[in-house]
Amino acid sequence: MAAPKGNKFAIGNSGKPKKWETPQELQKDIDAYFEWCDNNPIKITYPSQIDKKTGKPLVYNEKRPYTIEGLCEVLECERATLINYEKREGYEDYFYTIKKAKMKIQRDKVERGITGTGTASVIIFDLKNNHGYKDKQEVDTTINTNKPILYKNVSTQFPDED
């Protein structure tokens, strides 16, 4: 007989208590991550662009990108834990909260790719590994039967056998 739901030995519960008691607590921590990113831009120096007044390289404040890894760092959990909260049995109440956060991160990456403000190869790698994107190739294997298939008549010559 299976353990009753809520029991620490029930299916979907490894016995370790959840890090967040409710999806609202998790959402509060997720919101704190996005707010931190928005309020802490990255300073980027372009050595090839010189300030004419000071003669020093120009420094720009760029919006900090949202990342799964950054979210996990702030939440103090591993990426696997985040995946558990998104998909694992026993965590159903948290599914939407995690999916919504991942969609916001995904949108940020796609917009950076479209506008050219991010490195394309890094964005592609991340979208494939964190957001389920795939490269798709299609191969057409149909034969056009309207045209005859031409075969060359190749005569084979064998060396004389002695």
HELIX and SHEET records of a PDB file:
HELIX    1   1 PRO A   23  ASN A   39  1                                  17    
HELIX    2   2 ILE A   68  LEU A   75  1                                   8    
HELIX    3   3 ARG A   79  LYS A   87  1                                   9    
HELIX    4   4 GLU A   92  TYR A   94  5                                   3    
HELIX    5   5 PHE A   95  THR A  115  1                                  21    
HELIX    6   6 ALA A  120  ASN A  130  1                                  11    
SHEET    1   A 2 ILE A  42  ILE A  50  0                                        
SHEET    2   A 2 PRO A  57  GLU A  62 -1                                        
END                                                                             
